[in-house]
Amino acid sequence: MERFKTGTPPRLLAGSIDYDAVEQQVEEGACWRFSSRGGARFSDRRAVCFTTRAGSRAIDAARSGIDGSPLFDGSIGGRGPRYCPSFEDKAARFPDRLEHPVFLEPMGMGGRLVYAGGMSTSLPRSAQIEMIRSLPGCGRAVVASWGYAVEYGYFPGECIGRDLRLAGTDNVFLAGQVCGTSGYEEAAGLGLVAGASAAGSAAGDVGRFRPQGSESFIGVMIEDIAGSNLEEPYRLFSSRASNRLHLRQDNAEARLLARAVSSGLSRPGDEARLRMMERQLEEARTVLNTERAGGRLLADMCRVTEFDVGSLGAMSGRLAALDPGVVFTAALDERYMGHVRRAEGRMREVERMSSVDLSCVEDFSGIDGISWESRERLQKARPANMGEAALIPGMRPSDVEGLLIGVLRMVPRGTKTGA
Ligand SMILES: Cc1cc2nc3c(=O)[nH]c(=O)nc-3n(C[C@H](O)[C@H](O)[C@H](O)COP(=O)(O)OP(=O)(O)OC[C@H]3O[C@@H](n4cnc5c(N)ncnc54)[C@H](O)[C@@H]3O)c2cc1C
């Protein structure tokens, strides 16, 4: 096994914060469900978050305590997430930044503790209290529990199969942190697949549920971690999916219910719902591509970003008779169809250009339009061609596309690229 590290911020007593001095964060609005099964109703109760800022006093306090940080003094040696650095990391690595945002998140509805998101740390308590008390709104804040850092063991991807089976075993399946991921949703997603694989194994059919990256974010995650060597705790970002406009919450059932039914993972009644949804989706697509309003095809109207797809029911009696959720999905499919096809085309192009020579690139960190984590990975791995670059663990599809564009810009016109 190998080791990663992670940290957590101090927790504050909710009643000790001056809420007049911090900014309230407004929620996004509409609630979404992945499933149309129904059941529990949405609650109207909301836990409100606030933001404040860590300025020069907090940064100085972090720098002065850095010698006492196990993350820095070597007593914790595992690699941590670059996308979620500790506060002392931010203070040391980004000296140009004069301020860092801090999110005050209540820990549960009506809870007495508030999480100081963005301030994960393993600094001594004296530095932590100085950092916290320097934040606007936290001048008299009481720390209920101190930030700390931990190391944990995980199995490298080469030990993990696409069905999440641990290499060398018949019926041990892995999920969550032990796969090198970090995060509640990542653990839950992997748990679903490991559970299905374990059940399949008991029934003599282990490969029955293997989600693909083209159809789900869980598939993207498994393709990223199984067989590859992670360089840091893995978090699933939507930018890791090449066709992310297809992987939407509104079409989760349209994408995956058929897989659930064919894998034996569905509940009674799901298959009938699936057939009904398929019929309605087909009807909605037909209507959108044949009926007009004000002389314009409904499908064309859907492609205009400002168009409110919720108004379609008022424009067509046939659409009004369908499930509004299905009409919404059919309308968004029309809206994003061009983007989804372009993304598919770009991935085909990247595949076609896999032999493009990268020896002309001396410094990958200078290529615009790709994430800094990927620039670091490229600089370290120094791939010989685009095919090798695309295979570097953790390289996001969007970064592979960005690299191709950047490299093609570097090559003088008329030069053979090797593709
Ligand atoms: C300090 C810290 C802060 C974090 N903050 C966040 C955050 O804000 N947001 C986020 O998304 N993620 C966060 N994470 C990551 C997230 O908590 C983990 O990635 C996730 O909980 C992993 O889930 P898991 O099921 O793999 O493991 P765990 O949640 O650790 O569950 C493993 C369970 O197995 C039990 N167990 C262990 N050994 C045995 C045994 N022999 N027999 C029976 N039971 C056993 C343990 O008691 C535990 O309950 C944080 C992690 C840490 C350490």
The ligand as a MOL file (V3000), in Angstrom:
LIG
                    3D

  0  0  0     0  0            999 V3000
M  V30 BEGIN CTAB
M  V30 COUNTS 53 58 0 0 0
M  V30 BEGIN ATOM
M  V30 1 C -9.7880 15.1460 8.0690 0
M  V30 2 C -10.5980 14.8380 6.8340 0
M  V30 3 C -11.4530 15.8090 6.3040 0
M  V30 4 C -12.2380 15.4970 5.1620 0
M  V30 5 N -13.1060 16.4420 4.6660 0
M  V30 6 C -13.9070 16.1160 3.6190 0
M  V30 7 C -14.8830 17.0340 3.1160 0
M  V30 8 O -15.0560 18.1200 3.6170 0
M  V30 9 N -15.6350 16.6730 2.0400 0
M  V30 10 C -15.4920 15.4470 1.4560 0
M  V30 11 O -16.2040 15.1460 0.4750 0
M  V30 12 N -14.5840 14.5590 1.9010 0
M  V30 13 C -13.7960 14.8590 2.9710 0
M  V30 14 N -12.8650 13.9760 3.4340 0
M  V30 15 C -12.7030 12.7080 2.7250 0
M  V30 16 C -13.7970 11.7280 3.0920 0
M  V30 17 O -14.0730 11.7820 4.4690 0
M  V30 18 C -13.3270 10.3230 2.7470 0
M  V30 19 O -12.7750 10.2830 1.4500 0
M  V30 20 C -14.5020 9.3460 2.8030 0
M  V30 21 O -15.1670 9.4470 4.0330 0
M  V30 22 C -13.9750 7.9390 2.6190 0
M  V30 23 O -15.0340 7.0470 2.8100 0
M  V30 24 P -14.7080 5.5340 3.0780 0
M  V30 25 O -16.0410 4.8530 3.1700 0
M  V30 26 O -13.7350 5.0440 2.0820 0
M  V30 27 O -13.9410 5.4710 4.4710 0
M  V30 28 P -14.4010 5.8980 5.9140 0
M  V30 29 O -15.4230 7.0020 5.8510 0
M  V30 30 O -13.1460 6.1370 6.6800 0
M  V30 31 O -15.1420 4.6010 6.4390 0
M  V30 32 C -14.4440 3.4440 6.7880 0
M  V30 33 C -15.2100 2.8030 7.9420 0
M  V30 34 O -14.6870 1.4910 8.1820 0
M  V30 35 C -14.6120 1.3110 9.5840 0
M  V30 36 N -13.6030 0.2630 9.8230 0
M  V30 37 C -12.2650 0.3400 9.6890 0
M  V30 38 N -11.7030 -0.8440 9.9850 0
M  V30 39 C -12.7090 -1.6850 10.3090 0
M  V30 40 C -12.7430 -3.0510 10.6980 0
M  V30 41 N -11.6460 -3.7800 10.8040 0
M  V30 42 N -13.9530 -3.5980 10.9390 0
M  V30 43 C -15.0940 -2.8700 10.8170 0
M  V30 44 N -15.1000 -1.5690 10.4370 0
M  V30 45 C -13.9220 -0.9820 10.1940 0
M  V30 46 C -14.1930 2.6730 10.1120 0
M  V30 47 O -14.5020 2.7970 11.4730 0
M  V30 48 C -15.0520 3.5920 9.2360 0
M  V30 49 O -16.3180 3.8200 9.7690 0
M  V30 50 C -12.1050 14.2360 4.5630 0
M  V30 51 C -11.2250 13.2760 5.1150 0
M  V30 52 C -10.4870 13.5780 6.2380 0
M  V30 53 C -9.5840 12.5090 6.8350 0
M  V30 END ATOM
M  V30 BEGIN BOND
M  V30 1 1 1 2
M  V30 2 1 2 3
M  V30 3 2 2 52
M  V30 4 2 3 4
M  V30 5 1 4 5
M  V30 6 1 4 50
M  V30 7 2 5 6
M  V30 8 1 6 7
M  V30 9 1 6 13
M  V30 10 2 7 8
M  V30 11 1 7 9
M  V30 12 1 9 10
M  V30 13 2 10 11
M  V30 14 1 10 12
M  V30 15 2 12 13
M  V30 16 1 13 14
M  V30 17 1 14 15
M  V30 18 1 14 50
M  V30 19 1 15 16
M  V30 20 1 16 17
M  V30 21 1 16 18
M  V30 22 1 18 19
M  V30 23 1 18 20
M  V30 24 1 20 21
M  V30 25 1 20 22
M  V30 26 1 22 23
M  V30 27 1 23 24
M  V30 28 2 24 25
M  V30 29 1 24 26
M  V30 30 1 24 27
M  V30 31 1 27 28
M  V30 32 2 28 29
M  V30 33 1 28 30
M  V30 34 1 28 31
M  V30 35 1 31 32
M  V30 36 1 32 33
M  V30 37 1 33 34
M  V30 38 1 33 48
M  V30 39 1 34 35
M  V30 40 1 35 36
M  V30 41 1 35 46
M  V30 42 1 36 37
M  V30 43 1 36 45
M  V30 44 2 37 38
M  V30 45 1 38 39
M  V30 46 1 39 40
M  V30 47 2 39 45
M  V30 48 1 40 41
M  V30 49 2 40 42
M  V30 50 1 42 43
M  V30 51 2 43 44
M  V30 52 1 44 45
M  V30 53 1 46 47
M  V30 54 1 46 48
M  V30 55 1 48 49
M  V30 56 2 50 51
M  V30 57 1 51 52
M  V30 58 1 52 53
M  V30 END BOND
M  V30 END CTAB
M  END
